[in-house]
Amino acid sequence: MLDLRYRTILSVALPLMVSSFIQSIVFLTDAGFLSRYSTLAFDANGNAGLIYVTMFAALMGMSDGSQILIARRIGQDNIGAIGRIFGTSIFTMSVFGIVLFSIMYFIMPVLLPTYSKHQDLAQAQISFLNIRSFALFFGVITLSIQAFLYAIGKTWVVLVSAVIVACSNILMDYLFIFGWKFIPEMGLEGAALASTLADGFGMLFLSLFLIFSKEVKKYGLFSHFAFQWKSFVELIKIGSPLFLQGFMALATWTIFFTWIEQMGKSELTISQNIRSIYFLAFVPIWGFAATTKTYISQYIGRKDFQALKTIQRRIQFLTLIFLLVFFHGSFLYPEKLIALINPNEQYLEQSANILMYVSGSIFIFGLISVKFQTVNGSGNTQMSFAIEFFSVLAYITSAYFFVKVGHFDIFWVWSVEYIYFCTLGLLSILYLKFFNWKNTQI
């Protein structure tokens, strides 16, 4: 069991934050290289990358379900169930991974030209996805192992994996995008290949670590490793709402960027600049989100309900502190941040103004994310899906009105971020305040 000291909370969250920061550097590097290669490659990487991230986020939702279940069994001191949950999660996620790969590899190339205003952009996205989609198979193993490591609080291993992914990705990005000696110049396809191979290296490291770790014996991970129908039903019950939730949230963002692309290429490039910087803000939010789920699930499993508010307050405080560390540049020197991604002066001023404007919404998200993840960690994933659904509905309705009906300037279109985060926060707070969520059995 994890204790409530700030030092222990940080020992879980910090490796996750550093891991997220490293992943953000990867995203920034991809964007920086491709913006210098061509604007078309930069925009296509952004939009096609969102399609991939949508599929990956769906898989991550299922792994979150596995994390919640394993953490709960640890709180209940039911060690024998962990191996069966782990084995069942790998089988289940493999099935979902094949379905998502099929959508991305076979269906998206047919759909993209039908809704893209610019056909050159559509074809570039197809070229990217034809390579990038194979990384989902690596993601199945990676996310299954990460769920186990998050649940036991051993997050530093995920950090090491992220370092391996980042270093290999950055090196191969440069070589494959621009070419070097016997390596041909591949441009956008080179970026897709580099990221996919890097994900494979990360998966290989996590697999080898797990096989030779003492946790295998301690938790009977392989001695109880099996597909179990009971664990499958539990995982589907807890994980499927999170699967749909992850898919829905990112799919909505993908639709949002599709509508922006239909506004014009300039608006799309400006928005891709903002999207790239956003990943810096998500560094502490994602790190503390995973930490919140583990803590809440373990302490509910132990029936220590008095500690839950303390967990929330401490993680909220730490989230705000680290948001100031990672994202202060969004309102102090936004132009310098944007220039790191895309130095083209044509887009610099507008991108910086929007970044400064939307930065406040990120701090709102930092506070309410802990409340929302409390709902997830409690096992009430059907309710968290409902909260996400109505928040996304408010988001996409507002986006449609701003873009399609009102034809707002791109600056004001980004107001949808405030609408989404405030709706998510309000619904989470109301649920936690007025409903009985602490006694959910999973």
RACOR-V206430 format. One record per pair of residues at least 24 apart in sequence whose C-alpha atoms are under 7 Angstrom apart, sorted by sequence separation. I is the first residue (numbers start at 0). GAP is how many residues later the second one is. D is the distance in whole Angstrom. If there is no record, write none. Layout:
i: (I:I)
gap: (GAP:GAP)
d: (D:D)
This chain:
i: (104:394:103:104:168:329:330:393:394:168:329:393:287:104:330:391:103:168:329:390:167:287:100:390:164:390:58:164:284:100:283:164:387:164:386:163:283:96:283:96:161:386:160:386:280:96:160:54:160:280:93:279:280:319:92:279:318:89:89:315:89:315:88:360:364:371:353:360:363:367:370:379:311:370:377:127:131:360:377:379:127:130:131:134:137:141:144:378:126:130:137:140:377:378:127:131:134:141:137:272:272:272:0:43:47:269:273:69:272:291:295:299:43:44:47:55:62:66:70:288:292:296:39:43:47:51:62:65:66:69:70:269:273:280:284:288:291:292:295:296:291:295:59:63:66:67:292:293:62:66:288:292:81:82:82:86:87:299:15:18:22:81:82:85:86:87:241:14:18:21:25:78:79:83:86:87:240:244:11:14:17:21:28:82:83:237:240:82:83:11:15:18:22:83:87:150:237:241:244:248:255:266:14:21:25:79:83:87:149:240:251:116:84:40:83:29:65:64:64:65:64:63:61:64:60:61:61:60:61:60:59:58:57:60:57:57:56:57:56:54:53:53:53:50:49:46:233:46:70:74:73:74:67:71:75:42:45:67:70:71:74:75:70:74:42:67:71:27:26:23:23:20:20:19:16:16:16:15:12:12:12:11:3:34:31:31:67:30:31:27)
gap: (24:24:25:25:25:25:25:25:25:26:26:26:27:28:28:28:29:29:29:29:30:31:32:32:33:33:34:34:34:35:35:36:36:37:37:38:38:39:39:40:40:40:41:41:42:43:44:45:45:45:46:46:46:46:47:47:47:50:51:51:54:54:55:56:56:56:57:57:57:57:57:57:58:58:59:60:60:60:60:60:61:61:61:61:61:61:61:61:62:62:62:62:62:63:64:64:64:64:65:65:68:69:74:77:77:77:77:78:78:78:78:78:80:80:80:80:80:80:80:80:80:80:81:81:81:81:81:81:81:81:81:81:81:81:81:81:81:81:81:81:82:82:83:83:83:83:83:83:84:84:84:84:137:137:138:138:138:138:139:139:139:139:139:139:139:139:139:140:140:140:140:140:140:140:140:140:140:140:141:141:141:141:141:141:141:141:141:142:142:143:143:143:143:143:143:143:143:143:143:143:143:143:144:144:144:144:144:144:144:144:144:145:146:147:147:161:169:170:173:173:174:175:177:177:178:178:180:181:181:182:183:184:185:185:186:188:189:189:190:192:193:196:197:203:204:207:208:210:223:223:224:224:225:225:225:226:226:226:226:226:226:226:227:227:229:229:229:248:249:255:256:259:262:263:266:267:270:271:274:275:278:279:307:307:308:309:309:310:310:313)
d: (7:6:7:6:5:6:5:7:5:5:5:7:7:6:7:7:6:5:6:5:6:7:6:5:5:5:7:6:6:7:6:6:7:5:6:6:6:6:6:6:7:6:5:7:7:7:6:6:7:6:6:6:5:7:6:6:6:7:7:6:6:6:6:6:6:5:6:5:7:5:6:7:6:7:7:6:5:7:6:7:5:6:7:5:6:5:7:6:6:6:6:7:7:7:6:6:7:7:6:6:7:7:7:6:5:6:7:7:7:7:6:7:6:7:7:7:6:5:5:7:6:5:7:5:7:7:6:6:6:6:7:5:6:7:6:6:6:6:5:6:7:6:7:6:7:7:7:7:6:5:6:4:7:6:4:5:6:7:6:7:7:7:6:7:5:4:6:6:5:7:6:6:7:6:6:6:6:5:6:5:7:7:7:5:5:6:6:5:5:6:6:5:6:6:6:6:6:7:6:7:7:6:5:6:7:7:6:6:7:6:7:6:6:6:7:7:6:6:5:7:4:7:4:7:6:6:6:4:5:4:7:6:4:6:6:5:5:5:6:6:5:5:6:7:6:7:7:7:6:5:7:7:7:5:5:6:6:7:6:5:5:6:5:5:7:6:5:6:7:5:6:7:5:5:5:5:5:5:5:6:6:6:7:6:7:5:6:6:6:6)
